[in-house]
């Protein structure tokens, strides 16, 4: 009997571990804040210790988890750009459903994940610092830039796929197919290039 109880507890723990990505989207509603007055999102910028889930939808919706109002976090929208910033030790989890999302930029140690089917005509992703992205999407034209020590895990397909990456970055696109594929590896950090150009 004790062995059976121990086995059940072990199985329950394993199942919880496996379903972690889904948990962020189905967490207890008592810890969820749905932000109102946000619409026409076409770009998302994420800074700090944030875990962002993105999904397609007929209308825009932003849900913030982890007791948003009791944390030092900032979520604001202006001119179609949704900015999410949090530097708390615990990850701020945000789920954004958008009708016309075209671009994502992630900085610091932010994480970006797709949730459900993502289908775009134009889609651009920029990863900086130690940011990570795990995205499954279909696009006509996709541009992915991976700087610094950032990491991208991509799956899906595109008609035209441009990958601009730093040598130190980590990109897994084995499950991503493209009719036209262009890859560029940068050995000089973006900051150095900008400084060089200002001196011309």
Helices and strands as residue ranges (DSSP letters): H 2-18, H 20-26, G 29-31, E 33-35, E 43-48, E 50-56, E 61-64, G 68-70, E 73-78, E 81-86, E 92-98, E 103-106, E 111-114, E 118-127, E 132-146, E 151-166, E 170-186, H 190-198
